[in-house]
Amino acid sequence: MMGGVSDGGLGMGGTVRYFKGHGTGNDFVILPDPDGVLALTPSLVAALCDRRFGIGADGVLRVVRSAKHADAADMAGDAEWFMDYWNADGSIAEMCGNGVRVYARFLAAQGYAPDPTFPIATRSGVVQASVTPDAVSVTLPAPVVGGGSTATLGGLTFTGTSVDVGNPHLVCALPSGLSLGDLDLTTSPTYDAAAFPTGVNVEFVVPGASEAATFGHIAVDRRPGPDRGHIAVDAPPADRREQGHIAVDAPPADRRDQGHIAVDAPPADVREQGHIAVDAPPADRREQGHIAVDSPPPAQPDRGHIAVDRRGGEFGHIAVDKRPTPVGVDAHVAMRVFERGSGETLSCGSGAIAVAAVALKETGRPTGVVAVDLPGGRLTITLDAHSTTLTGPAVLIATGETLNS
């Protein structure tokens, strides 16, 4: 069958071909199901999205023809393809800004959409996608900025502004003296359930230039635990000045210099470098186990590099604080987000739109261009009187087949 689906479908003893993609770190399992034959359920979606026992993702994108899905049949005349989006917990969402961009990348890459610009049906209506080699843009209706509400996290209550982007958002500006890195988003913020009866995505926002170092973290082999595999660059907590170090596999008690990086203690004759000793790099390979914090390659000016036994991909890079200052924008903000049904994610496209709408409103501009920095990268939002365009990278990274289980 099309899309590699066996007779019986997923969850009924069959297998299914899947793809994996992400938009600025907001990652998705993509299930090609043109004719709508997959027996997709909330529990199955949650299992697929589990990062330890499943494939791992922030959500599932089912690729199905509009005419073959009950939620989209009335849009079949306007858009051939319907984005059937599910959150990681198995709940269904109306819209996912990064999801629809990744969905568009998939349609273009697989030849389902031969033109570079094409419509996609979603539960919040039909949106227009535009695909180029470097980025994917989607144009949605203009967001609706609503009234105020509050969210509580870690004993602190934040005042926010509600925004409808086809799904509900609450945009909360952090007070002076509090940074994005200070927030613990391992648990959900609480909110006014009467104001948001179906739940809400909560965004926390600061001016963009103030949070450059917040997004300087590296996950080495995704090791669990707050003290492992992560580095806080230039942002150690005030009461733990020795933090801003990375412990790789817990150095032995008698070799405290192993597995640590002192970011703010470079050698006297090489001031621009911090060093990391990963079990003592060999003498003839001195570039291993070192990090040049402000010497990114010309082709990737937003990155510093770390060579950890020459691992490739995400394990061998650290984005420190070198995202270039945006030009030609009316506002620049940074954010973190707790997504309804998924928890904290590295990026949220509809959340970035909500944040941009509030940022422009606060500057007195009804329209404009906003650069939004998230832990997973930068998104650019252009708002006019009637629509919003969300632009950023969207890539496919893997494909495979589920096993019978």
BANUZA-412198 format. One record per residue (C-alpha): residue number from 0; x, y, z; residue in one letter. Coordinates in nm, 2 decimals. Layout:
! residues N
{NUM,{X,Y,Z},'A'}
...
END
This chain:
! residues 405
{0,{0.00,0.00,0.00},'M'}
{1,{0.11,0.36,-0.03},'M'}
{2,{0.34,0.49,0.24},'G'}
{3,{0.46,0.14,0.33},'G'}
{4,{0.16,0.05,0.53},'V'}
{5,{0.09,-0.32,0.56},'S'}
{6,{-0.26,-0.47,0.56},'D'}
{7,{-0.41,-0.43,0.90},'G'}
{8,{-0.23,-0.10,0.99},'G'}
{9,{-0.04,0.02,1.28},'L'}
{10,{-0.15,-0.12,1.62},'G'}
{11,{-0.33,-0.42,1.46},'M'}
{12,{-0.03,-0.65,1.42},'G'}
{13,{0.11,-0.47,1.12},'G'}
{14,{0.40,-0.24,1.06},'T'}
{15,{0.42,0.11,0.92},'V'}
{16,{0.69,0.32,0.76},'R'}
{17,{0.76,0.64,0.95},'Y'}
{18,{0.97,0.95,0.90},'F'}
{19,{1.13,1.18,1.16},'K'}
{20,{1.16,1.55,1.12},'G'}
{21,{1.20,1.87,1.32},'H'}
{22,{1.16,2.25,1.30},'G'}
{23,{1.41,2.43,1.52},'T'}
{24,{1.42,2.12,1.75},'G'}
{25,{1.05,2.07,1.77},'N'}
{26,{1.05,1.71,1.65},'D'}
{27,{0.78,1.49,1.51},'F'}
{28,{0.71,1.13,1.40},'V'}
{29,{0.55,1.15,1.05},'I'}
{30,{0.32,0.87,0.95},'L'}
{31,{0.24,0.86,0.57},'P'}
{32,{-0.13,0.74,0.55},'D'}
{33,{-0.27,0.89,0.23},'P'}
{34,{-0.59,0.68,0.24},'D'}
{35,{-0.65,0.70,0.62},'G'}
{36,{-0.62,0.33,0.70},'V'}
{37,{-0.40,0.36,1.01},'L'}
{38,{-0.57,0.26,1.34},'A'}
{39,{-0.42,0.55,1.53},'L'}
{40,{-0.52,0.59,1.89},'T'}
{41,{-0.41,0.82,2.18},'P'}
{42,{-0.22,0.53,2.35},'S'}
{43,{-0.04,0.44,2.03},'L'}
{44,{0.06,0.81,1.97},'V'}
{45,{0.19,0.84,2.32},'A'}
{46,{0.39,0.52,2.28},'A'}
{47,{0.54,0.64,1.95},'L'}
{48,{0.64,0.97,2.11},'C'}
{49,{0.80,0.81,2.42},'D'}
{50,{1.17,0.90,2.41},'R'}
{51,{1.28,0.59,2.58},'R'}
{52,{1.04,0.32,2.48},'F'}
{53,{0.93,0.46,2.15},'G'}
{54,{1.07,0.66,1.86},'I'}
{55,{1.05,0.98,2.06},'G'}
{56,{0.89,1.31,1.95},'A'}
{57,{0.69,1.61,2.06},'D'}
{58,{0.40,1.49,1.85},'G'}
{59,{0.28,1.29,1.56},'V'}
{60,{0.19,1.42,1.21},'L'}
{61,{-0.03,1.18,1.01},'R'}
{62,{-0.02,1.26,0.64},'V'}
{63,{-0.36,1.19,0.50},'V'}
{64,{-0.57,1.32,0.22},'R'}
{65,{-0.84,1.56,0.33},'S'}
{66,{-1.11,1.36,0.16},'A'}
{67,{-1.02,1.05,0.36},'K'}
{68,{-1.05,1.21,0.71},'H'}
{69,{-1.37,1.31,0.88},'A'}
{70,{-1.22,1.62,1.03},'D'}
{71,{-1.11,1.76,0.69},'A'}
{72,{-1.35,1.63,0.43},'A'}
{73,{-1.52,1.97,0.40},'D'}
{74,{-1.18,2.12,0.32},'M'}
{75,{-1.09,1.87,0.04},'A'}
{76,{-1.18,2.12,-0.23},'G'}
{77,{-0.93,2.37,-0.10},'D'}
{78,{-0.64,2.14,0.01},'A'}
{79,{-0.56,1.79,-0.09},'E'}
{80,{-0.36,1.71,0.22},'W'}
{81,{-0.47,1.73,0.59},'F'}
{82,{-0.23,1.76,0.88},'M'}
{83,{-0.37,1.52,1.14},'D'}
{84,{-0.17,1.64,1.44},'Y'}
{85,{-0.15,1.47,1.78},'W'}
{86,{0.04,1.59,2.09},'N'}
{87,{0.29,1.36,2.26},'A'}
{88,{0.03,1.26,2.53},'D'}
{89,{-0.21,1.14,2.26},'G'}
{90,{-0.44,1.44,2.27},'S'}
{91,{-0.54,1.61,1.94},'I'}
{92,{-0.45,1.98,1.88},'A'}
{93,{-0.60,2.23,1.65},'E'}
{94,{-0.27,2.37,1.52},'M'}
{95,{0.10,2.33,1.54},'C'}
{96,{0.31,2.59,1.36},'G'}
{97,{0.63,2.40,1.35},'N'}
{98,{0.44,2.08,1.28},'G'}
{99,{0.28,2.22,0.97},'V'}
{100,{0.61,2.35,0.84},'R'}
{101,{0.77,2.00,0.89},'V'}
{102,{0.46,1.85,0.72},'Y'}
{103,{0.51,2.08,0.43},'A'}
{104,{0.87,1.98,0.40},'R'}
{105,{0.76,1.61,0.39},'F'}
{106,{0.50,1.67,0.12},'L'}
{107,{0.76,1.85,-0.10},'A'}
{108,{1.04,1.60,-0.04},'A'}
{109,{0.81,1.30,-0.12},'Q'}
{110,{0.66,1.45,-0.43},'G'}
{111,{0.31,1.48,-0.29},'Y'}
{112,{0.33,1.86,-0.35},'A'}
{113,{0.50,1.93,-0.68},'P'}
{114,{0.47,2.31,-0.65},'D'}
{115,{0.68,2.51,-0.41},'P'}
{116,{0.37,2.68,-0.27},'T'}
{117,{0.06,2.48,-0.17},'F'}
{118,{-0.23,2.46,0.07},'P'}
{119,{-0.25,2.24,0.38},'I'}
{120,{-0.57,2.16,0.57},'A'}
{121,{-0.55,2.17,0.95},'T'}
{122,{-0.81,2.16,1.23},'R'}
{123,{-0.80,2.54,1.25},'S'}
{124,{-0.85,2.58,0.87},'G'}
{125,{-0.64,2.59,0.55},'V'}
{126,{-0.29,2.74,0.56},'V'}
{127,{-0.05,2.82,0.28},'Q'}
{128,{0.30,2.67,0.28},'A'}
{129,{0.60,2.78,0.08},'S'}
{130,{0.91,2.55,0.07},'V'}
{131,{1.27,2.65,-0.03},'T'}
{132,{1.58,2.45,0.03},'P'}
{133,{1.68,2.64,0.34},'D'}
{134,{1.34,2.72,0.50},'A'}
{135,{0.97,2.66,0.51},'V'}
{136,{0.72,2.94,0.56},'S'}
{137,{0.35,2.90,0.64},'V'}
{138,{0.09,3.17,0.62},'T'}
{139,{-0.19,3.16,0.88},'L'}
{140,{-0.47,3.39,0.98},'P'}
{141,{-0.36,3.68,1.20},'A'}
{142,{-0.36,3.59,1.57},'P'}
{143,{-0.62,3.74,1.80},'V'}
{144,{-0.47,3.91,2.11},'V'}
{145,{-0.71,3.88,2.40},'G'}
{146,{-0.73,3.98,2.76},'G'}
{147,{-0.50,3.92,3.05},'G'}
{148,{-0.47,3.61,3.27},'S'}
{149,{-0.20,3.45,3.49},'T'}
{150,{0.02,3.15,3.52},'A'}
{151,{0.19,3.01,3.83},'T'}
{152,{0.52,2.83,3.82},'L'}
{153,{0.76,2.75,4.11},'G'}
{154,{0.56,2.95,4.35},'G'}
{155,{0.57,3.26,4.13},'L'}
{156,{0.26,3.41,3.95},'T'}
{157,{0.32,3.57,3.62},'F'}
{158,{0.08,3.81,3.44},'T'}
{159,{0.02,3.72,3.08},'G'}
{160,{-0.18,3.80,2.77},'T'}
{161,{-0.40,3.54,2.60},'S'}
{162,{-0.36,3.49,2.22},'V'}
{163,{-0.56,3.28,1.98},'D'}
{164,{-0.34,3.14,1.70},'V'}
{165,{-0.59,2.87,1.61},'G'}
{166,{-0.49,2.72,1.94},'N'}
{167,{-0.48,2.89,2.28},'P'}
{168,{-0.17,3.06,2.42},'H'}
{169,{-0.08,3.26,2.73},'L'}
{170,{0.23,3.49,2.68},'V'}
{171,{0.40,3.59,3.01},'C'}
{172,{0.68,3.84,3.03},'A'}
{173,{0.94,3.77,3.30},'L'}
{174,{0.99,4.04,3.56},'P'}
{175,{1.33,4.22,3.58},'S'}
{176,{1.59,4.01,3.75},'G'}
{177,{1.45,3.68,3.64},'L'}
{178,{1.59,3.50,3.34},'S'}
{179,{1.46,3.22,3.12},'L'}
{180,{1.72,2.99,3.26},'G'}
{181,{1.58,3.03,3.61},'D'}
{182,{1.25,2.86,3.52},'L'}
{183,{1.19,2.50,3.60},'D'}
{184,{0.96,2.37,3.32},'L'}
{185,{0.98,2.01,3.42},'T'}
{186,{0.63,2.06,3.56},'T'}
{187,{0.33,2.23,3.40},'S'}
{188,{0.25,2.59,3.50},'P'}
{189,{-0.10,2.62,3.65},'T'}
{190,{-0.35,2.86,3.49},'Y'}
{191,{-0.71,2.97,3.51},'D'}
{192,{-0.91,2.67,3.38},'A'}
{193,{-1.22,2.89,3.34},'A'}
{194,{-1.03,3.11,3.10},'A'}
{195,{-0.87,2.81,2.92},'F'}
{196,{-1.11,2.52,2.94},'P'}
{197,{-0.92,2.31,2.69},'T'}
{198,{-0.58,2.39,2.83},'G'}
{199,{-0.32,2.64,2.71},'V'}
{200,{0.03,2.67,2.58},'N'}
{201,{0.23,2.90,2.82},'V'}
{202,{0.51,3.11,2.68},'E'}
{203,{0.77,3.29,2.90},'F'}
{204,{0.94,3.59,2.73},'V'}
{205,{1.23,3.83,2.77},'V'}
{206,{1.39,4.08,2.54},'P'}
{207,{1.61,3.89,2.29},'G'}
{208,{1.95,4.04,2.36},'A'}
{209,{1.93,3.96,2.73},'S'}
{210,{1.92,3.58,2.70},'E'}
{211,{2.20,3.50,2.46},'A'}
{212,{2.37,3.26,2.70},'A'}
{213,{2.05,3.08,2.80},'T'}
{214,{2.05,2.88,2.48},'F'}
{215,{2.42,2.76,2.53},'G'}
{216,{2.36,2.41,2.64},'H'}
{217,{2.50,2.08,2.51},'I'}
{218,{2.35,1.74,2.56},'A'}
{219,{2.62,1.48,2.54},'V'}
{220,{2.46,1.14,2.45},'D'}
{221,{2.14,1.28,2.62},'R'}
{222,{2.25,1.16,2.96},'R'}
{223,{1.99,1.20,3.23},'P'}
{224,{2.04,1.41,3.54},'G'}
{225,{2.08,1.79,3.59},'P'}
{226,{2.45,1.76,3.65},'D'}
{227,{2.53,1.55,3.35},'R'}
{228,{2.58,1.63,2.99},'G'}
{229,{2.48,1.99,3.01},'H'}
{230,{2.67,2.31,3.02},'I'}
{231,{2.54,2.65,3.13},'A'}
{232,{2.75,2.90,2.94},'V'}
{233,{2.80,3.23,3.12},'D'}
{234,{2.49,3.17,3.33},'A'}
{235,{2.58,2.98,3.65},'P'}
{236,{2.34,3.03,3.94},'P'}
{237,{2.43,3.30,4.18},'A'}
{238,{2.48,3.07,4.47},'D'}
{239,{2.68,2.81,4.27},'R'}
{240,{2.95,3.00,4.09},'R'}
{241,{3.14,2.68,4.01},'E'}
{242,{2.85,2.57,3.79},'Q'}
{243,{2.89,2.65,3.42},'G'}
{244,{3.09,2.32,3.41},'H'}
{245,{3.01,2.00,3.23},'I'}
{246,{3.05,1.66,3.39},'A'}
{247,{3.08,1.39,3.13},'V'}
{248,{3.01,1.05,3.28},'D'}
{249,{3.10,1.17,3.63},'A'}
{250,{3.48,1.21,3.68},'P'}
{251,{3.64,0.98,3.93},'P'}
{252,{3.70,1.12,4.28},'A'}
{253,{4.07,1.11,4.24},'D'}
{254,{4.07,1.28,3.90},'R'}
{255,{3.85,1.58,3.95},'R'}
{256,{3.99,1.75,3.64},'D'}
{257,{3.85,1.49,3.41},'Q'}
{258,{3.52,1.54,3.24},'G'}
{259,{3.49,1.90,3.34},'H'}
{260,{3.50,2.22,3.14},'I'}
{261,{3.57,2.56,3.30},'A'}
{262,{3.41,2.80,3.06},'V'}
{263,{3.52,3.11,3.25},'D'}
{264,{3.88,2.99,3.33},'A'}
{265,{4.06,2.96,2.99},'P'}
{266,{4.44,2.94,2.99},'P'}
{267,{4.62,3.28,3.03},'A'}
{268,{4.78,3.27,2.68},'D'}
{269,{4.46,3.16,2.50},'V'}
{270,{4.19,3.38,2.64},'R'}
{271,{3.92,3.30,2.39},'E'}
{272,{3.92,2.93,2.47},'Q'}
{273,{3.77,2.72,2.75},'G'}
{274,{3.90,2.37,2.76},'H'}
{275,{3.74,2.03,2.83},'I'}
{276,{3.94,1.73,2.93},'A'}
{277,{3.75,1.42,2.83},'V'}
{278,{3.95,1.13,2.98},'D'}
{279,{4.27,1.30,2.87},'A'}
{280,{4.29,1.36,2.49},'P'}
{281,{4.59,1.19,2.33},'P'}
{282,{4.90,1.40,2.28},'A'}
{283,{4.89,1.36,1.90},'D'}
{284,{4.53,1.46,1.88},'R'}
{285,{4.51,1.77,2.08},'R'}
{286,{4.20,1.90,1.91},'E'}
{287,{4.00,1.62,2.07},'Q'}
{288,{3.83,1.71,2.40},'G'}
{289,{3.87,2.09,2.35},'H'}
{290,{3.61,2.36,2.29},'I'}
{291,{3.67,2.69,2.12},'A'}
{292,{3.38,2.89,2.25},'V'}
{293,{3.41,3.19,2.01},'D'}
{294,{3.57,3.03,1.71},'S'}
{295,{3.28,2.89,1.50},'P'}
{296,{3.33,2.78,1.14},'P'}
{297,{3.26,3.05,0.87},'P'}
{298,{2.97,2.85,0.74},'A'}
{299,{2.80,2.83,1.08},'Q'}
{300,{2.85,3.16,1.25},'P'}
{301,{2.60,3.07,1.53},'D'}
{302,{2.80,2.77,1.65},'R'}
{303,{3.10,2.70,1.86},'G'}
{304,{3.24,2.35,1.82},'H'}
{305,{3.32,2.07,2.07},'I'}
{306,{3.49,1.76,1.96},'A'}
{307,{3.40,1.47,2.19},'V'}
{308,{3.58,1.17,2.05},'D'}
{309,{3.48,1.31,1.71},'R'}
{310,{3.11,1.23,1.74},'R'}
{311,{2.91,1.36,1.46},'G'}
{312,{2.57,1.54,1.44},'G'}
{313,{2.42,1.69,1.75},'E'}
{314,{2.66,1.53,1.99},'F'}
{315,{2.96,1.71,1.85},'G'}
{316,{2.83,2.07,1.85},'H'}
{317,{2.75,2.34,2.10},'I'}
{318,{2.55,2.65,2.02},'A'}
{319,{2.70,2.90,2.27},'V'}
{320,{2.57,3.25,2.23},'D'}
{321,{2.66,3.33,1.87},'K'}
{322,{2.32,3.37,1.71},'R'}
{323,{2.37,3.68,1.50},'P'}
{324,{2.18,3.99,1.60},'T'}
{325,{1.87,4.01,1.38},'P'}
{326,{1.85,4.29,1.13},'V'}
{327,{1.55,4.44,0.96},'G'}
{328,{1.31,4.34,1.24},'V'}
{329,{1.08,4.55,1.45},'D'}
{330,{1.13,4.34,1.77},'A'}
{331,{1.36,4.07,1.90},'H'}
{332,{1.25,3.85,2.19},'V'}
{333,{1.35,3.51,2.34},'A'}
{334,{1.12,3.26,2.49},'M'}
{335,{1.07,2.92,2.65},'R'}
{336,{0.74,2.73,2.63},'V'}
{337,{0.54,2.46,2.80},'F'}
{338,{0.32,2.31,2.54},'E'}
{339,{-0.02,2.17,2.62},'R'}
{340,{0.00,1.79,2.58},'G'}
{341,{0.37,1.78,2.52},'S'}
{342,{0.55,1.96,2.81},'G'}
{343,{0.85,2.19,2.75},'E'}
{344,{0.97,2.17,2.39},'T'}
{345,{1.27,2.33,2.22},'L'}
{346,{1.05,2.53,1.99},'S'}
{347,{0.68,2.61,1.93},'C'}
{348,{0.58,2.78,1.61},'G'}
{349,{0.23,2.89,1.71},'S'}
{350,{0.38,3.00,2.04},'G'}
{351,{0.63,3.22,1.86},'A'}
{352,{0.35,3.38,1.67},'I'}
{353,{0.17,3.45,1.99},'A'}
{354,{0.48,3.60,2.14},'V'}
{355,{0.54,3.81,1.83},'A'}
{356,{0.19,3.95,1.83},'A'}
{357,{0.22,4.06,2.20},'V'}
{358,{0.57,4.21,2.13},'A'}
{359,{0.44,4.42,1.85},'L'}
{360,{0.14,4.53,2.05},'K'}
{361,{0.37,4.65,2.33},'E'}
{362,{0.57,4.86,2.08},'T'}
{363,{0.25,5.02,1.95},'G'}
{364,{0.28,4.85,1.61},'R'}
{365,{-0.02,4.67,1.46},'P'}
{366,{0.21,4.50,1.20},'T'}
{367,{0.58,4.42,1.16},'G'}
{368,{0.85,4.16,1.17},'V'}
{369,{0.97,3.99,1.49},'V'}
{370,{1.27,3.76,1.55},'A'}
{371,{1.20,3.50,1.82},'V'}
{372,{1.48,3.30,1.97},'D'}
{373,{1.40,2.96,2.12},'L'}
{374,{1.63,2.70,2.27},'P'}
{375,{1.61,2.51,1.93},'G'}
{376,{1.68,2.81,1.70},'G'}
{377,{1.53,3.12,1.56},'R'}
{378,{1.20,3.18,1.39},'L'}
{379,{1.09,3.49,1.21},'T'}
{380,{0.73,3.60,1.22},'I'}
{381,{0.58,3.86,0.98},'T'}
{382,{0.24,4.00,1.08},'L'}
{383,{0.01,4.21,0.87},'D'}
{384,{-0.35,4.32,0.91},'A'}
{385,{-0.49,3.99,0.79},'H'}
{386,{-0.23,3.72,0.81},'S'}
{387,{0.09,3.59,0.98},'T'}
{388,{0.38,3.42,0.81},'T'}
{389,{0.60,3.19,1.02},'L'}
{390,{0.95,3.12,0.87},'T'}
{391,{1.23,2.90,0.98},'G'}
{392,{1.42,2.58,0.91},'P'}
{393,{1.24,2.25,0.88},'A'}
{394,{1.42,1.92,0.80},'V'}
{395,{1.37,1.55,0.77},'L'}
{396,{1.63,1.35,0.95},'I'}
{397,{1.54,0.98,0.94},'A'}
{398,{1.30,0.71,0.82},'T'}
{399,{1.23,0.36,0.93},'G'}
{400,{0.97,0.10,1.00},'E'}
{401,{0.80,0.01,1.32},'T'}
{402,{0.81,-0.34,1.44},'L'}
{403,{0.52,-0.57,1.54},'N'}
{404,{0.47,-0.52,1.91},'S'}
END
